[in-house]
Amino acid sequence: MATITHLSQRTPTVSIDELLADFHPSYRFGEVSFDTYRPDPAWPTQAEAVTKLKAFAATIGNSKGGFFSTLFGKKTVEKSGIYLDGGFGVGKTHLLAALWHLAPGRKAFGTFVEYTNLVGALSFRQAVEVLSTYSLVCIDEFELDDPGDTVLMSRLMRELSDAGVKLAATSNTLPGALGEGRFAAVDFQREIKVLSEQFDVHRVDGVDFRHRGLPDAPRPLGDGAIEEFAVERYGDKTYAIDEFPDLVAHLSKVHPSRYRAMLADVDVLVLHNVDTITEQGVALRFVVMADRLYDKDVPIVASGKPFSELFTAEMMAGGYQKKYFRAVSRLTALAREGQAGEPEL
């Protein structure tokens, strides 16, 4: 029997322990390892990345001491962090998740945005105190589009490094021509400033599997048919059924760190009357929801406008374009799965 719920009526309470428990690779990378990574012989830097990350994993948990202890105490050749620089589709997240799985001790894995949300939920000092007890902190999709968040993360990484926590990061990249708009290692090193010498930067080359740009969005269904369509396709599942304007309005009342909990038991999302979001603050919140939907692989059945029209042209060309391109790409993939039965390859 199908179960119906409404995200716009959910305001979950999440404890600190529950919040931290979510800092692990999504189910898409839940069982990956270096053995399941298939380096392309045509691109030697892929196999070199595996070798470097395995060596880096062997240093985790061996010592405390960090950046400032190397300035004022015993010097060491070990780096506090490793950074994977490269375009879309070369397996950086797979490699980062493989490192997380191999590393000993308590460890955290999350996107740049998830860490900034964690600081917002806990406070900066509490986040530092908690994460300082970890042996490894992995930051996927490091971003530079918000100066305030970049400064925040640089400071967080500096304090964690000083506490002896090992750090691993990957870059966030705009879909499009290979190298165009790519977030390069030089940008990363410039922004983390005092920590830059403590990072081993490795370029991962390869074919950009997202070079083709955004996939075509499926045509939205007629509004009166989407609920019946969803149930016929998926059967006895838990469906979140919401009017798009109601969901968008509700997201402003729930901290983004709780969006994952909102989706805890949801199998399929049915959205009535999707429309273009015109306010940037609202749009950025929906980007976070898109990431959580994608992490959980929740198929979407929707009416209204296609997700290719979710954000304004100004947003898609502005300072946060990387976030918006990622969100459109992910929501489109989930809609193709929900409406055409085409799981992402």
N, C-alpha and C positions, 0 to 999 in steps of 0.2 A: 504494500500500500504506500502510495506517495505521501511524503510529509512536506507540508508547506510552512515556510517561515519568511520573515521580512527583515532584511539587513537594516532597514531604516527604523526598526523598532528595537534594535539590539545596542546596548551600551554595556559591554563586558567590563568586569572588574578583573584586573590582572595583577597578581602579586609580583614582587621583585624576582622571586625564584622562578615563577612561571615566565616572566619576561626574559630572563637570562637563559632559561631552558630552550627558548626558541632560536638561540644563536648557534645554529648548526646548518650545514648545507641542506638545501631543499631536497625534496624526494627525488628530483631529477638527478641529483648528484649524491644520493644517499648511500650508494654502495660503490662508488668509483674508487679506483686506485691507480697507481702508476702503471700497473700491469694492464689495466683496461684502456689506458691512453695509447693511441696508435700514432707514433711519430711518422710524419711523411719523410721518406728518405731524401726527397728533393729539397727539404728545408732542414738542414742539420741543427739549427738552433732549437728545434722542437725536442730532439733527443737530448741535447745539451741541457735544456731546461729540466728534464727529468733527473739528470745526474746532479745538477746543482741543488735541486729541491731535496733530493734524498740526503745529500751532504748537509744541507741546512737543517733538515729534520733531526739529524744525529746530534746537533748542537743544542737542541731544545731541552730545557730542564737540567742542563749540566751545570749551570752557574747562574748566580744573580750578580748584578753589578751594572750594567747598562752604560749609556752614553757618558754621563758625567763621571762615573767611576773610572772610565778610560782616560778622562782628562786629568783627574787628580789622584788616581791610584794606579794599579797594575795595568799595563797595556795588554791588549789581546788582539789577535788577528781575526777573531770571530766577529761577524757583522751582527748588528741588532735586528736587521731586517732584510727582506728580499722583495724586489719589485719586478713584476712581469709586465713588460711594455710590448704592445702589439695590437693589431687590428682585430676586428670582429672575426669570429669563426675559427680561430687558431687554437682554441682549447684552453684559454687562460683560466677560466672558472673551473674546468675539470682538473687542471693541475693544482689549483689552489685548494680545491676540495680534497684531492688526493693527499696533499700535504697535511691537511687537517686530520684526515683519517689515520695517517701514519704517526703523527706527533703524539708523544706521551703527555700525560698530565691533563689538567683542566684547560680547556681551550674554547675559543669563541670564533664563530664564522658568521659574518653578516655583510651586507652592503654598506657603503659609505652612508647612505640615507638612514639605514637602520641604526647605525651608531650615533648619528646626530639626534635621532629620535630617542634613543636610550638616554642620552645626556639630558634631553628635554624632560623626560619622564622622571629621572632620578635626581638630577642636578649634576654639575660637572664634577664636584668633589666626590660625591658618592660613586659616580661611575668610575672614577680613577681608583678609588679604594677597592671596589669590587673587582675590576679588571686587572688590578695589580697582583691579584692572587692567581691569575692564569699564567700558564706557561707559554701560550701562543694566542695571538689575536690576528685573525685574517680579515682583511678589508677588501671586499670585491667592488669593482667599479668606482674607484676613487674619482671624485669629481672636483672641478675647479670653477663651476659656474656660479657659485655663491661665495663671495669673499669672506663673509662672516663664518660660514660653515667650514671653509678651508682653514681659517685661523683656528677655529675651535678644534678641528681634527688634528692639526699640526701640534697644538698644545697638548692634546690628549696623548698623541703618539709619543711626544717628547717625555711626558711624565711616565708613561708606561715603559718606555725604553730605559729610563733611569731606574725603574724598579726591577729591571732585568727581564721584562717580558719580551719575547721574540715577536716580531711583526712581519706580516706578509701582505702584499697589496697587489692589485691589478688595476688597470686603467679602464676608464669608460670612454667609448668611442662612438662617434656619429656614423650611422650607416651612409654609404655612398661610395664614391671613388676611393680606391685603396690609398690610404695616407691622407686623404682630404679631411681636414678638421680633426685629425687624430690627436689624441691627448698623449704627448710624447714624454719620454723620460726626463728631458731637460725641464719641462714644466713641473713635473713632480718634484724633482730635486730642488728647483728654485723655491717652490712653495713650502716645502718642509724645512728649508733653510738649515738650521743647526743640526738637523738629523741626517741631512743628505749623505754625508760621508759614511754614515753607519748602514746605508742600504747598498746591497749588491744588486745592481740593475741588470736585468737580462732581457734582451730583445727576443721575442718569439715571432719569427717570420712564418709566412704560409699563405695559402689561398684564403682570401676573404670570402667566406661562404655567404655573407650578407651583402656582398658587393652589388647585387641586383637591386638593392633598395627595399622599400616596403612592399610586402605582398599585397595583392589585390584584396580589398575588403569584400566579403560576401554581401549581396543585396539584402537589406533588412526585410524581415517578414512582415506581413500584414498584422497590425496590432491585435486584432481579435483572434488570431490563430496561434500566437506564440506559446501560450500555456499548454494548449492541447498538443501542439507540435512537440514541445519538450517532453511531455509525459509519454507520448507515443514512442519517441526515440529512446528515452532513458528508463522508462518503467518505474519501478519502486525505488525511488531515490529521495534524498532530501533536497527540495528546491527552495532557493531564495528568490522570491518574486517581488519586484519593486518597481515603482514608477521612478524613472531616472531622476527627475527633479527632486523627489523626496530623498533618494539616496544621497545625492550630491549635497543637499542641505544638511542631512544628518551627519555626514562626514566631518563637518565643521564643529560638531559637538563632541566628537570622539577623538582622543589623542591618537595620532598615527601609529604609535607603538602598540595600540590595541586592535589594529585592523586584522591582524592574523587571527586573533581570538574571535573576532566577529565571524570569520569564515570556518571556524573549527569543524563543524559537522556538515557543511554545505557541499553537495555534490554537483549541482547545476545552478547557474545564475540565469534568471529570466528577467530581462530589463525592458520595460515599456517606455517608448517614446524617448529614445536617446536623442540628445540635442547638443549643439555646440556650446562649450563652456567658454565664457567670455571674460571671466575674472581670473587673474593669474594665481591668486592665493587658493582659490577653489580648484583650479586646474592642477596645481602642484599636489594637493591632497589626493586628487583622483589618480595621479601618477603613482603614488604610494599604494593605493588600493589595487591598481593594475598589476604592480609587482607582486603583491600578496596573492592575487588571483592566479597569476602565472606560476608562482612558486608551487601552489597547490594543484595546478592544472585543472581549474574549474571551467568546464565548457560554458559558453555564453550563447543564449538564444535571445535575440533582441529585435525590437521594432524601432522606427524612427530613422535617424540619420546613420549612415555607416560610420564606423570608428575612424575612417580616414578624414572625417569632418568633425571629429570630436573637439579639436583645438583650433583656434583662429589662425589665419595665415601669418599674422604678426607673431604669435607664439611659436609657430613652427620655424620661424626665421630669426627668432630672438635669442637672448642669452641663455635660456633654458632649453634650447632646441634638442639637445641630446636626450634630456629626460622625456620630452614629448615624442620624439621619434621612437624611443624605446617603448613607451607606453602604447602608442598606436600599433607598433609592430606586434607587441605581445597580445593586446586586446583583439587585434585582427586574427592572430593565430587561434585564439580561444574561440572566436566567433566562427571561424572556418571549421573548427572541430565540432562546435555545438550545432551548426546549421548545415554543414555539408559532410560531416563525418570524416574530416581530414585532420588527423592528429599531426602535430608538428614533427618533422623529420629530425 
